[in-house]
Amino acid sequence: MDFEPSPKAQEYIDRLTAFMDSHVHPAEPVYESQREELIAAGQPHALPPIVEDLKREARARGLWNLFLPDVSGLTQLEYAPLAEITGRSPQLAPEAINCAAPDTGNMELLHLFGTDEQKKQWLEPLLDGEIRSCFGMTEPDVASSDARNISTSVVRDGDDYVINGRKWWTSGAADPRCKVMILMGKTDPDGPTYAQQSMILVPMDSPGLEVVRDLSVFGYHDQHGHCEIRLTDVRVPVTNLLGEENGAFALAQKRLGPGRIHHCMRAIGMAERALDAMCRRAVSRVAFGKELARQGVVQQWIAESRMAIEQARLLTLKTAWLIDKKGFQAARTEVAAIKVVVPQMAVSVLDKAIQVHGGGGVSGDFPLARSYAGLRTLRLADGPDEVHIMSVARTELAPYLGK
């Protein structure tokens, strides 16, 4: 395994780093100021104008849709360090280069499984950054960590599907630019366990679709929102089926493999920024006669953070390499492992950084508290830690259990 960036990847790393330094990081206070103004004006989910400025600049620099191999020409291993760089400014950088979740996973699904008509209607404007999308899977009435529990009803009626159910934690649905949901629902309740669900394209302006509320994350409300959605007799044409009927589980695996690489590398970027903030704070504050950086316990936190970041990065890069070389199936255990290892590492680093910042760490004066909230959520998103641990354990024990 060779994790040295290819010449092409290194060129993108240099260009993206320059863009971050010259445009993204200076835009962060502008974004916060514009968000405050929009919230005060009663538009909490409207996009601060600075983001569109960044998108135009990124596209002019050729930093656009880098996540999609068939568009960018980058492998998973080549894209991974770019995702990490964007994680240093998670509110701005991913969307600035049109590589923000959940759009990336939805674009991958449409690219791989969409019909020509579906691609024209939804994929093309997503790739152009004109609209946004959401993914409706998790439900409030069942334990959605076991996706077999998903109960939203999708019943065929002539040339339509009729959808009834509730979704929540539907990220992106509050954004006025969100025009379509990829919904996972039950089309064959009596079918084989993993052949009951389908993915359906549901326009957000469909009659009967109601965005009930935006859910807060540790009290924070993100610009794009995380919504509860009620679907009451929502009708969409059967041509809105994505892929094969009852084939949602197979599609979901295609979506989640690369997506977890992206999530984990962005989380590593967030951890790197937190470690940098921890070090800067430690050398600038004096307690009990010497800088915090000379206190043994703080030195231990900094050293442990560096070691944990390096370990998590290596495992994630190995996983990206495996997907490139052998495909997702060969990397399933590693994909599950990074989904546990990286968020836990990042949460731990953020916790230490907050501690070094004292009271400031939990305030809005520093980005640490918001970052902590987002990273802690990642231990639940796309399946809780325990589900992935169970998957790794099953693989490890299979030879011993004779299965």
Long-range contacts (C-beta under 8 A, 24 or more apart in sequence): 1-318, 1-321, 3-77, 3-314, 3-317, 3-321, 5-78, 5-81, 6-78, 8-73, 8-74, 8-78, 9-74, 9-77, 9-78, 9-79, 9-81, 9-82, 12-63, 12-66, 12-74, 12-78, 12-82, 13-81, 13-82, 13-85, 15-61, 15-62, 15-63, 16-63, 16-82, 16-85, 16-86, 16-97, 17-85, 19-57, 19-58, 19-61, 19-63, 19-96, 20-85, 20-86, 20-88, 20-89, 20-93, 23-54, 23-57, 23-96, 24-54, 24-89, 24-92, 24-93, 24-96, 25-88, 25-89, 27-53, 27-54, 27-92, 28-89, 28-91, 28-92, 31-91, 31-92, 35-223, 44-174, 44-214, 44-221, 44-223, 45-174, 45-175, 45-176, 45-214, 45-223, 45-224, 45-225, 46-176, 46-223, 47-175, 47-176, 47-177, 47-223, 48-223, 50-92, 51-92, 51-95, 51-96, 54-92, 54-95, 54-96, 55-95, 55-96, 55-97, 55-98, 55-129, 57-96, 58-96, 58-97, 58-98, 59-98, 59-129, 63-96, 63-97, 64-97, 64-98, 64-129, 65-97, 65-98, 65-99, 65-107, 65-127, 66-97, 66-99, 67-99, 67-104, 67-107, 67-108, 67-258, 67-262, 68-104, 68-107, 68-108, 68-111, 68-127, 70-111, 71-127, 75-320, 75-324, 76-258, 76-261, 76-320, 76-321, 76-323, 76-324, 77-317, 77-320, 77-321, 77-324, 79-261, 79-262, 79-320, 80-261, 80-265, 80-316, 80-317, 80-320, 81-265, 83-261, 83-262, 83-265, 83-266, 83-269, 84-265, 84-266, 84-268, 84-269, 84-272, 84-313, 85-269, 86-266, 86-269, 87-265, 87-266, 87-267, 87-268, 87-269, 87-270, 87-272, 87-273, 88-269, 88-270, 88-272, 88-273, 90-266, 90-269, 90-270, 90-371, 90-374, 91-223, 94-266, 98-127, 98-129, 99-262, 101-171, 101-259, 101-262, 101-263, 102-133, 102-134, 102-135, 102-171, 102-172, 103-132, 103-133, 103-172, 104-259, 104-262, 105-135, 105-255, 105-256, 105-258, 105-259, 106-133, 106-134, 106-135, 106-180, 106-182, 106-255, 108-254, 108-255, 108-258, 108-259, 109-182, 109-199, 109-242, 109-243, 109-251, 109-254, 109-255, 110-242, 112-254, 113-242, 113-243, 113-251, 113-254, 114-242, 115-239, 117-239, 118-201, 118-239, 118-240, 118-242, 122-179, 122-180, 122-201, 125-179, 130-177, 131-177, 131-178, 131-179, 131-180, 132-172, 132-175, 132-177, 132-178, 132-179, 132-224, 133-172, 133-178, 133-179, 133-180, 133-181, 133-182, 134-170, 134-171, 134-172, 134-173, 134-178, 134-180, 134-181, 134-182, 134-204, 134-227, 135-170, 135-171, 135-172, 135-181, 135-182, 135-184, 136-167, 136-170, 136-181, 136-182, 136-183, 136-184, 136-202, 136-229, 137-167, 137-184, 137-252, 138-167, 138-168, 138-169, 138-170, 139-165, 139-166, 139-167, 139-168, 140-166, 140-168, 140-228, 141-166, 145-383, 145-384, 145-386, 145-387, 146-387, 147-184, 147-197, 147-249, 147-252, 148-193, 148-194, 148-196, 150-184, 150-185, 150-186, 150-197, 151-186, 152-183, 152-184, 152-185, 152-186, 152-231, 153-185, 153-186, 154-183, 154-185, 154-186, 154-187, 154-198, 154-200, 155-187, 156-187, 156-238, 157-235, 159-237, 159-238, 160-235, 160-236, 160-237, 160-238, 161-187, 161-200, 161-235, 161-236, 161-237, 161-238, 161-240, 161-241, 162-233, 162-234, 162-235, 163-200, 163-202, 163-208, 163-231, 163-233, 163-234, 163-235, 163-236, 164-231, 164-232, 164-233, 164-234, 165-231, 166-228, 166-229, 166-230, 166-231, 167-228, 167-229, 167-231, 168-215, 168-226, 168-227, 168-228, 168-229, 169-215, 169-226, 169-227, 169-381, 170-226, 170-227, 170-228, 170-229, 171-222, 171-224, 171-225, 171-226, 171-227, 172-224, 172-225, 173-204, 173-211, 173-224, 173-225, 173-226, 173-227, 173-229, 174-211, 174-214, 174-224, 174-225, 174-226, 174-227, 175-223, 175-224, 175-225, 178-204, 178-224, 179-203, 179-204, 179-205, 180-204, 181-209, 181-229, 182-242, 183-231, 184-248, 184-252, 187-245, 187-246, 188-245, 188-246, 191-246, 194-249, 195-246, 195-247, 195-249, 196-246, 197-246, 197-248, 197-249, 198-241, 198-242, 198-243, 198-244, 198-245, 198-246, 198-247, 198-248, 199-241, 199-242, 199-243, 199-247, 199-248, 199-251, 199-252, 200-236, 200-240, 200-241, 200-242, 201-236, 201-240, 201-241, 201-242, 202-231, 202-234, 202-236, 202-240, 203-236, 206-234, 206-235, 206-236, 207-234, 207-235, 208-232, 208-233, 208-234, 208-235, 209-234, 217-373, 217-374, 217-377, 218-372, 218-373, 218-376, 219-373, 220-370, 220-373, 253-328, 254-328, 256-335, 256-382, 257-323, 257-328, 257-331, 257-335, 258-323, 259-382, 260-335, 260-338, 260-339, 260-382, 261-316, 261-319, 261-320, 261-323, 261-335, 261-338, 263-339, 263-342, 263-378, 263-381, 263-382, 264-312, 264-316, 264-338, 264-339, 264-342, 264-343, 265-313, 265-316, 267-342, 267-343, 267-345, 267-346, 267-375, 267-378, 268-309, 268-312, 268-313, 268-316, 268-342, 268-346, 270-346, 270-350, 270-371, 270-374, 270-375, 271-305, 271-308, 271-309, 271-312, 271-345, 271-346, 271-349, 271-350, 272-309, 273-367, 273-371, 274-305, 274-346, 274-349, 274-350, 274-353, 274-368, 274-371, 275-302, 275-305, 275-306, 275-309, 275-349, 275-353, 277-353, 277-357, 277-366, 277-368, 278-302, 278-305, 278-349, 278-352, 278-353, 278-356, 278-357, 281-353, 281-356, 281-357, 282-356, 285-356, 285-358, 292-356, 298-356, 301-352, 301-355, 301-356, 302-352, 304-348, 304-352, 305-348, 305-349, 305-352, 305-353, 308-345, 308-348, 308-349, 309-345, 309-349, 311-341, 311-345, 312-338, 312-341, 312-342, 312-345, 312-346, 315-341, 315-342, 316-342, 332-391, 332-395, 333-391, 333-392, 333-395, 336-388, 336-389, 336-391, 336-392, 337-388, 337-392, 339-382, 339-383, 339-385, 339-388, 340-385, 340-388, 340-389, 340-392, 343-375, 343-376, 343-378, 343-379, 343-385, 344-379, 344-385, 346-375, 346-378, 347-372, 347-375, 347-376, 347-379, 350-375
